[in-house]
Amino acid sequence: MKRKKLVVANAENDTLTLVDLENKYEVENIFLNNISTSKKRVNISSINRPYIGPHHIIRGSNDSIIYTANSYDNSVFKIDINSKTVIDAVYVGSCPKHLELLNGCIFVTNTDSNSVSVIDEKDFILLENIPVGEKPHDIKINNSKNRIYVANSSGYSLSVIYLDSNKIDKIRLRFNPFHILTNKDRIYILCPQSNGMHQSAIQILDINDNILLAELEVEGVVLDMVVIENTDILYTTNALDGFLYKINIEKKNILEKYYLGGMPNCMLYNGDDLIFISDALKNCVTVFNYKKGKIIKNISVGLEPNGLILI
């Protein structure tokens, strides 16, 4: 199914930006800071600061629904993207960052609570909080193994939640993980500079026995990554020098560097030829054609754009 719009979460002015990918990248903003739901009422238009802080977004089981993890408000919003309204809100732990959806449940990392909240998608209520490692940030699901992986960004570890047995395990790492990807039988782990590290690192683990398959150190502060399907090619953003890096992770070498400028952070691969990259300094989203190796468009969005999804 071809997705026709890009949705961008803008943490510093409490908005979502809708980008029409079929109509000259026209944009429309959804303001989240003046809402009314059955569980809460917020009207803070007079406050000159962000209050909600949408950081990450996912699609719901119904294509008309999206969910946002709101880091400042400690909440998850359920939003009807067609009517552009917030339907409901659930409060979770402190500083929620990332979400994943599986089997009717929404899993949310709470960075300042060291936990993962579980929300029932249908009834939109909080079911439980699962303790994990220190400062959980990213979360990914491996459907084939029925496992959830959590990147503990200050815990030098991944937490593994086995959904079949409700067991929780931990994979120890040399570096602090920030973002992760699961791809077939592999886990890609991105570790920015932290705690005296002079370089960032990208690691690949075998998902079956947690053996380290490859590791590459990269100068600067890498913040996010995408892996091109059925290849050994990985792209990562470097917030320190403003470049997009094309890497052959198997051969452990950087193939190309493309200058984007600003502070590129979050990335989204459309499964074809485009990579969308949010820029927290220039407040834009860069549309990059990786097959041609060039920027197609820089789209102005809200302040401090982070999460990206296609709808």
C-alpha positions as MATLAB code, in Angstrom:
seq = 'MKRKKLVVANAENDTLTLVDLENKYEVENIFLNNISTSKKRVNISSINRPYIGPHHIIRGSNDSIIYTANSYDNSVFKIDINSKTVIDAVYVGSCPKHLELLNGCIFVTNTDSNSVSVIDEKDFILLENIPVGEKPHDIKINNSKNRIYVANSSGYSLSVIYLDSNKIDKIRLRFNPFHILTNKDRIYILCPQSNGMHQSAIQILDINDNILLAELEVEGVVLDMVVIENTDILYTTNALDGFLYKINIEKKNILEKYYLGGMPNCMLYNGDDLIFISDALKNCVTVFNYKKGKIIKNISVGLEPNGLILI';
ca = [
       0.000    0.000    0.000;
       1.448    3.336   -1.047;
       1.330    5.913    1.723;
       0.347    9.394    0.574;
       1.195   11.585    3.553;
       4.070   12.064    5.972;
       3.337   12.962    9.597;
       5.988   14.746   11.664;
       5.981   15.134   15.461;
       7.272   18.566   16.539;
       8.216   18.490   20.217;
       8.917   22.174   20.816;
       5.647   23.690   19.632;
       3.229   20.839   20.345;
       2.223   20.222   16.748;
       2.053   17.544   14.123;
       2.861   18.494   10.543;
       1.088   16.678    7.711;
       3.017   16.664    4.441;
       1.130   15.785    1.256;
       3.575   13.656   -0.729;
       1.413   13.730   -3.851;
       0.702   17.449   -3.970;
       4.008   19.348   -4.085;
       4.788   18.572   -0.434;
       2.103   20.934    0.853;
       1.993   21.093    4.656;
      -0.715   21.419    7.278;
      -0.231   21.705   11.044;
      -2.292   20.064   13.775;
      -2.061   21.905   17.093;
      -2.181   19.599   20.108;
      -2.030   22.225   22.860;
      -5.730   23.068   22.931;
      -7.662   19.833   23.201;
     -10.608   18.339   24.967;
     -11.026   14.630   25.714;
     -13.092   12.530   28.067;
     -10.104   12.045   30.387;
      -8.465   15.442   30.386;
      -8.972   19.031   29.370;
      -6.071   21.185   28.301;
      -6.146   24.813   27.263;
      -2.693   26.300   27.429;
      -2.573   28.586   24.426;
      -1.509   31.447   26.712;
       1.569   29.597   27.962;
       4.596   30.482   25.882;
       6.314   27.109   26.094;
       5.755   23.556   24.874;
       3.591   21.554   27.235;
       2.984   18.254   25.470;
       6.210   17.478   23.615;
       5.175   14.890   20.990;
       8.311   12.829   20.369;
       7.337    9.664   18.508;
       4.309    8.516   16.494;
       2.936    5.216   15.214;
      -0.047    4.126   13.151;
      -2.867    2.297   14.887;
      -4.595   -0.896   13.772;
      -7.093    1.382   12.053;
      -5.345    3.493    9.401;
      -7.262    6.596   10.457;
      -5.748    6.463   13.973;
      -2.262    7.443   15.086;
      -0.673    7.526   18.546;
       1.865   10.024   19.905;
       4.257    9.607   22.833;
       4.300   12.973   24.625;
       7.490   13.451   26.620;
       6.532   16.611   28.519;
       2.964   15.584   29.304;
       3.724   11.959   30.319;
       0.924   10.816   28.056;
      -0.022    8.982   24.892;
      -2.579   10.622   22.604;
      -5.007    8.772   20.358;
      -5.565   10.966   17.308;
      -8.016   10.674   14.423;
      -5.828   11.854   11.574;
      -8.772   12.299    9.203;
     -10.652   14.718   11.461;
      -7.349   15.996   12.927;
      -8.614   15.707   16.487;
      -7.337   14.129   19.679;
      -9.820   11.435   20.656;
      -8.372   10.361   23.973;
      -5.307   10.386   26.222;
      -3.690    7.905   28.601;
      -1.111    8.864   31.212;
       1.872    6.538   31.409;
       5.289    6.827   33.078;
       7.629    9.801   33.173;
       8.995   11.115   29.872;
       7.576    8.628   27.342;
       9.676    8.424   24.188;
       8.869    5.594   21.766;
       5.927    3.337   20.995;
       5.283   -0.005   19.320;
       2.020   -1.818   18.592;
       1.544   -5.585   18.763;
      -1.500   -7.836   19.180;
      -3.799   -5.062   20.342;
      -1.353   -3.571   22.836;
       0.701   -0.366   22.660;
       4.108   -0.579   24.350;
       5.650    2.720   25.510;
       9.150    3.393   26.862;
       9.229    5.745   29.865;
      12.747    7.192   29.999;
      12.581    8.711   33.475;
      10.607    5.830   35.029;
      12.797    2.975   33.762;
       9.713    1.155   32.564;
       7.581    0.128   29.607;
       3.877    0.920   29.831;
       1.353   -1.398   28.189;
      -1.866    0.149   26.854;
      -4.894   -1.770   25.615;
      -5.477   -0.294   22.158;
      -9.213   -1.056   21.963;
     -10.243    0.277   25.382;
      -7.301    2.706   25.519;
      -6.495    2.086   29.154;
      -3.220    1.418   30.945;
      -2.781   -2.297   31.672;
       0.601   -2.454   33.408;
       4.110   -1.063   33.715;
       7.041   -3.408   33.082;
      10.391   -2.571   34.747;
      13.366   -2.458   32.364;
      16.877   -0.948   32.403;
      18.093    2.577   33.001;
      16.704    5.340   30.753;
      14.837    3.238   28.156;
      14.545    5.128   24.888;
      13.810    3.098   21.770;
      11.651   -0.022   21.516;
      11.291   -2.517   18.682;
       9.307   -5.719   18.181;
      10.557   -8.875   16.503;
       7.374  -10.528   15.290;
       8.973  -13.821   14.258;
      10.358  -14.365   17.760;
       7.461  -12.637   19.595;
       9.921  -10.533   21.546;
      10.247   -6.883   22.448;
      13.649   -5.197   22.565;
      14.229   -2.036   24.604;
      17.312    0.196   24.299;
      18.381    1.282   27.809;
      20.205    4.489   26.912;
      22.054    4.781   30.237;
      22.135    1.099   31.139;
      24.666   -0.380   28.686;
      22.042   -2.957   27.797;
      19.005   -4.091   25.880;
      16.031   -5.416   27.810;
      14.315   -8.358   26.112;
      10.659   -9.050   26.903;
       9.584  -12.564   25.884;
       5.864  -12.260   25.222;
       5.258  -16.018   25.118;
       6.594  -16.593   28.631;
       6.432  -13.072   30.166;
      10.121  -13.443   30.941;
      12.406  -10.394   30.945;
      16.086  -10.769   30.138;
      18.984   -8.370   29.561;
      21.697   -8.234   26.912;
      24.840   -6.497   28.160;
      26.580   -4.077   25.772;
      29.889   -2.209   25.646;
      28.162    1.067   24.818;
      24.906    2.797   25.693;
      22.271    2.085   23.008;
      19.973    4.826   21.726;
      18.109    3.499   18.693;
      17.655   -0.074   17.516;
      16.318   -1.927   14.486;
      15.328   -5.556   14.137;
      15.756   -7.076   10.704;
      15.155  -10.789   10.177;
      17.624  -12.489   12.563;
      19.600   -9.395   13.442;
      19.478   -6.470   15.835;
      21.098   -3.228   14.711;
      22.168   -1.068   17.650;
      23.109    2.599   17.381;
      25.223    4.006   20.219;
      25.985    7.772   20.159;
      28.878    9.353   22.013;
      28.328    9.155   25.766;
      30.268    8.853   29.025;
      33.651    9.726   27.566;
      33.253    7.917   24.227;
      35.213    9.708   21.507;
      33.215    8.065   18.728;
      29.774    6.652   18.125;
      29.267    2.968   17.386;
      26.944    0.802   15.320;
      26.673   -2.854   16.286;
      24.921   -5.895   14.836;
      23.866   -8.782   17.071;
      22.635  -12.203   16.039;
      19.100  -12.388   17.384;
      19.279  -16.104   18.193;
      22.347  -16.209   20.423;
      23.165  -12.502   20.960;
      26.621  -12.894   19.367;
      28.228   -9.699   18.076;
      28.436  -10.034   14.272;
      29.852   -6.616   13.375;
      30.828   -3.326   14.945;
      31.771   -0.046   13.322;
      32.916    3.132   15.057;
      31.922    6.456   13.480;
      33.294    9.911   14.234;
      30.685   12.291   15.612;
      27.230   11.813   17.091;
      25.073    9.390   15.121;
      21.424    9.634   16.108;
      19.313    7.372   13.902;
      19.617    4.803   11.126;
      17.737    2.919    8.434;
      18.690   -0.338    6.754;
      17.856   -0.764    3.077;
      15.875   -3.959    2.544;
      17.755   -7.018    1.265;
      21.121   -5.236    1.314;
      24.059   -4.679    3.635;
      23.612   -0.913    3.282;
      22.802    1.256    6.273;
      22.279    5.030    6.370;
      22.852    7.031    9.533;
      22.579   10.711   10.477;
      25.456   12.538   12.150;
      24.289   15.475   14.248;
      27.849   16.750   14.780;
      28.871   17.344   11.163;
      25.439   17.445    9.460;
      26.174   14.556    7.106;
      24.195   11.513    6.076;
      26.477    8.460    5.973;
      26.058    5.512    3.619;
      27.672    2.477    5.238;
      28.311   -1.114    4.245;
      27.939   -2.573    7.687;
      29.233   -6.026    6.721;
      32.466   -4.629    5.281;
      32.631   -2.030    8.068;
      33.312    0.924    5.818;
      31.707    4.255    4.958;
      30.842    4.329    1.249;
      29.541    7.869    0.844;
      28.843   11.024    2.848;
      26.104   13.476    1.844;
      25.994   16.931    3.373;
      22.590   17.875    4.769;
      23.553   20.645    7.195;
      21.789   21.482   10.440;
      21.282   18.741   13.026;
      19.782   15.719   11.260;
      18.264   13.248   13.694;
      15.304   10.922   13.051;
      14.974    8.921    9.835;
      12.248    7.043    7.961;
      12.722    4.777    4.928;
       9.738    4.514    2.570;
      10.675    1.039    1.300;
      11.381    2.348   -2.186;
      13.884    5.110   -2.973;
      13.298    7.847   -0.383;
      14.591    8.521    3.124;
      12.899   11.232    5.213;
      15.167   12.940    7.741;
      14.007   15.384   10.418;
      16.351   18.259   11.315;
      16.113   19.610   14.863;
      18.200   22.708   14.106;
      16.705   23.838   10.791;
      13.176   22.697   11.762;
      12.655   20.910    8.506;
      12.365   17.460    6.982;
      14.804   16.553    4.232;
      13.551   14.266    1.477;
      16.570   12.316    0.243;
      16.616   10.007   -2.794;
      19.257    7.476   -1.800;
      19.318    5.798   -5.234;
      20.256    9.108   -6.855;
      22.288   10.275   -3.867;
      20.696   13.710   -3.675;
      18.298   15.899   -1.728;
      14.876   16.219   -3.348;
      13.330   18.744   -1.001;
      13.694   20.476    2.360;
      10.244   20.912    3.922;
       9.691   23.453    6.706;
       7.780   21.920    9.619;
       7.369   22.705   13.342;
       9.983   23.275   16.033;
      12.319   20.382   16.887;
      10.864   17.716   14.606;
      11.415   14.147   15.768;
       9.196   11.164   14.966;
       8.068   10.414   11.408;
       5.435    8.083    9.957;
       3.762    7.554    6.604;
      -0.029    7.289    6.418;
];
